[in-house]
Amino acid sequence: MSAPEAPDLKATEGETGEETGVESESGVESGAETAQAAPAPPRAPARRVSWQKLTFVPAFLVAMLLATWLWFQQADLDPVSENALSNGQVSQALWEHVQLTVISTFFVLIIAIPLGILLTRRAFRKATPVAMAIANMGQATPAIGLLALLVIWLGIGRRAALIGMIAYAVLPVLSNTIAGLKANDPTLLEAARGIGMSPTGVLTRVELPLAVPLILAGVRTALVLNVGTATLAVFGGGGGLGVLITAGITNQRMPVLVLGSILTVALALLVDWLASLAEVLLRPRGLET
Amino acid sequence: MTFWEYLGNRHQQLLADAYQHASAVFQCMVVATLLGVLIGVATYQSGWAGNLATLSTSTILTIPSLAMIGLLIPVVGLGVPPTVIALTLYGLLPIVRNSIVGLRGVDPSLVDAARGIGMSRLARLLRVELPLAWPPILTGIRVSTQMLMGIAAIAAYASGPGLGNVIFRGLASLGSANALNQVLAGTLGIIVLALLFDAAYVLIGRLTIPRGIRV
């Protein structure tokens, strides 16, 4: 009785352990799969959830932003709030936030995914547990502490904020990539080698296509993490929507605080939505489970 | 002042901050675990309710913590209340998801056998399903705790308790001799706390996971 139970639990444990708390759609779907052991086709519910999510999120965002806009229409702001919100400072903060997110995500992906591929090659496989251990240690590091250390080291400015964001998001994406490449069915790789494919051929034509959902999940993880850590960039002089939030807290101006927070929430949900859309659209046909 | 001198001078205050940090995270984790497992138990049997629970908790997790705290301040004010609410909300997701996955992963034939020997619904849940689902739930608790350690540091900006205050004090006095010491002490303190909690969870796992399903 314990024998068939064990691998199942191990699987769920590994799956949740490798994520740093940021949800990936695949986690939900595989959860639904284990629920209905065989009789009900698991495809239908998984599809329906993503479809619901795809329509619900934009509707929710529009409603939230509309409500905020209406509230600001009738709210009378005092000079301090006026000052913090005038002269296009809001759109500038928003634009800086988007820039920070996009730039850091780009660097996270070009660092973490090749590194993950490298670490799962035969020659470097011995280094994988070390990398995973470092990744786990890194997850215990608070983002704000990392950022603060970099600011002290590199001086205040955008560069320190960006490096901190990248360093913070690289580890989870890296461990996701490694876990996903390791989870590829070894018999498929064996078969690919058996029909005479070169190691590069196996990598580019079998392993990477199979790992596409996982890489997309990594993109999503990185994006969502970076939208979050970009709010902390303000503490390193990096700008972004955190400017509005901190200004609202320190000056005790709730309209500024609420506007900054709502824009951040909207941006985070929008980015997550876009990434999940990409996951649904770009997933290879044969892997639609 | 070197780092060690700084630690020697301020160890009392640092220990007090570390204690507050750990106790805030611990208390919020207890609440989040109870709530999370309850939500899991209430929703795992129906497909849509389970998915809804996972979806809504994962949406909460998508929200950056500073923005969440920012939205809570107008409602509950500064200090401990927004910290506790934010930490509890963020701690929920891994626990809810893992309880649902764990409870759904329990072999139906085992539940059937439990019913066959005359166990009530409650007894089946408490003596068969939850013990079998406990390892993934414990993993969820570990993931949550690690995350909350970092979020609690950010909550210090809203006058929350803990080691985040040390980091923000260092950031506020950039350029002064002690800035690096403060930031380093706060950051390392949080890492040490996170590792201590993790070790405690490994120990709890050893003690509480039923022998039959240990891997």
Boltz contact constraints between the chains, C-beta under 6 A:
constraints:
  - contact:
      token1: [A, 2]
      token2: [B, 212]
      max_distance: 6.0
  - contact:
      token1: [A, 2]
      token2: [B, 213]
      max_distance: 6.0
  - contact:
      token1: [A, 5]
      token2: [B, 213]
      max_distance: 6.0
  - contact:
      token1: [A, 6]
      token2: [B, 215]
      max_distance: 6.0
  - contact:
      token1: [A, 8]
      token2: [B, 105]
      max_distance: 6.0
  - contact:
      token1: [A, 9]
      token2: [B, 135]
      max_distance: 6.0
  - contact:
      token1: [A, 10]
      token2: [B, 215]
      max_distance: 6.0
  - contact:
      token1: [A, 12]
      token2: [B, 101]
      max_distance: 6.0
  - contact:
      token1: [A, 12]
      token2: [B, 136]
      max_distance: 6.0
  - contact:
      token1: [A, 13]
      token2: [B, 136]
      max_distance: 6.0
  - contact:
      token1: [A, 13]
      token2: [B, 139]
      max_distance: 6.0
  - contact:
      token1: [A, 16]
      token2: [B, 98]
      max_distance: 6.0
  - contact:
      token1: [A, 16]
      token2: [B, 139]
      max_distance: 6.0
  - contact:
      token1: [A, 17]
      token2: [B, 139]
      max_distance: 6.0
  - contact:
      token1: [A, 21]
      token2: [B, 143]
      max_distance: 6.0
  - contact:
      token1: [A, 21]
      token2: [B, 147]
      max_distance: 6.0
  - contact:
      token1: [A, 23]
      token2: [B, 58]
      max_distance: 6.0
  - contact:
      token1: [A, 28]
      token2: [B, 54]
      max_distance: 6.0
  - contact:
      token1: [A, 31]
      token2: [B, 101]
      max_distance: 6.0
  - contact:
      token1: [A, 34]
      token2: [B, 104]
      max_distance: 6.0
  - contact:
      token1: [A, 34]
      token2: [B, 105]
      max_distance: 6.0
  - contact:
      token1: [A, 35]
      token2: [B, 104]
      max_distance: 6.0
  - contact:
      token1: [A, 45]
      token2: [B, 47]
      max_distance: 6.0
  - contact:
      token1: [A, 49]
      token2: [B, 51]
      max_distance: 6.0
  - contact:
      token1: [A, 139]
      token2: [B, 146]
      max_distance: 6.0
  - contact:
      token1: [A, 140]
      token2: [B, 146]
      max_distance: 6.0
  - contact:
      token1: [A, 140]
      token2: [B, 191]
      max_distance: 6.0
  - contact:
      token1: [A, 140]
      token2: [B, 194]
      max_distance: 6.0
  - contact:
      token1: [A, 141]
      token2: [B, 191]
      max_distance: 6.0
  - contact:
      token1: [A, 142]
      token2: [B, 150]
      max_distance: 6.0
  - contact:
      token1: [A, 142]
      token2: [B, 153]
      max_distance: 6.0
  - contact:
      token1: [A, 142]
      token2: [B, 190]
      max_distance: 6.0
  - contact:
      token1: [A, 143]
      token2: [B, 150]
      max_distance: 6.0
  - contact:
      token1: [A, 144]
      token2: [B, 153]
      max_distance: 6.0
  - contact:
      token1: [A, 144]
      token2: [B, 154]
      max_distance: 6.0
  - contact:
      token1: [A, 144]
      token2: [B, 167]
      max_distance: 6.0
  - contact:
      token1: [A, 145]
      token2: [B, 167]
      max_distance: 6.0
  - contact:
      token1: [A, 145]
      token2: [B, 186]
      max_distance: 6.0
  - contact:
      token1: [A, 145]
      token2: [B, 187]
      max_distance: 6.0
  - contact:
      token1: [A, 148]
      token2: [B, 167]
      max_distance: 6.0
  - contact:
      token1: [A, 148]
      token2: [B, 171]
      max_distance: 6.0
  - contact:
      token1: [A, 148]
      token2: [B, 183]
      max_distance: 6.0
  - contact:
      token1: [A, 149]
      token2: [B, 183]
      max_distance: 6.0
  - contact:
      token1: [A, 152]
      token2: [B, 179]
      max_distance: 6.0
  - contact:
      token1: [A, 152]
      token2: [B, 180]
      max_distance: 6.0
  - contact:
      token1: [A, 224]
      token2: [B, 62]
      max_distance: 6.0
  - contact:
      token1: [A, 228]
      token2: [B, 64]
      max_distance: 6.0
  - contact:
      token1: [A, 231]
      token2: [B, 64]
      max_distance: 6.0
  - contact:
      token1: [A, 231]
      token2: [B, 66]
      max_distance: 6.0
  - contact:
      token1: [A, 235]
      token2: [B, 171]
      max_distance: 6.0
  - contact:
      token1: [A, 245]
      token2: [B, 66]
      max_distance: 6.0
  - contact:
      token1: [A, 245]
      token2: [B, 70]
      max_distance: 6.0
  - contact:
      token1: [A, 254]
      token2: [B, 74]
      max_distance: 6.0
  - contact:
      token1: [A, 257]
      token2: [B, 70]
      max_distance: 6.0
  - contact:
      token1: [A, 261]
      token2: [B, 67]
      max_distance: 6.0
  - contact:
      token1: [A, 261]
      token2: [B, 70]
      max_distance: 6.0
  - contact:
      token1: [A, 261]
      token2: [B, 71]
      max_distance: 6.0
  - contact:
      token1: [A, 264]
      token2: [B, 64]
      max_distance: 6.0
  - contact:
      token1: [A, 264]
      token2: [B, 67]
      max_distance: 6.0
  - contact:
      token1: [A, 265]
      token2: [B, 63]
      max_distance: 6.0
  - contact:
      token1: [A, 265]
      token2: [B, 67]
      max_distance: 6.0
  - contact:
      token1: [A, 268]
      token2: [B, 62]
      max_distance: 6.0
  - contact:
      token1: [A, 268]
      token2: [B, 63]
      max_distance: 6.0
  - contact:
      token1: [A, 268]
      token2: [B, 64]
      max_distance: 6.0
  - contact:
      token1: [A, 269]
      token2: [B, 62]
      max_distance: 6.0
  - contact:
      token1: [A, 272]
      token2: [B, 62]
      max_distance: 6.0
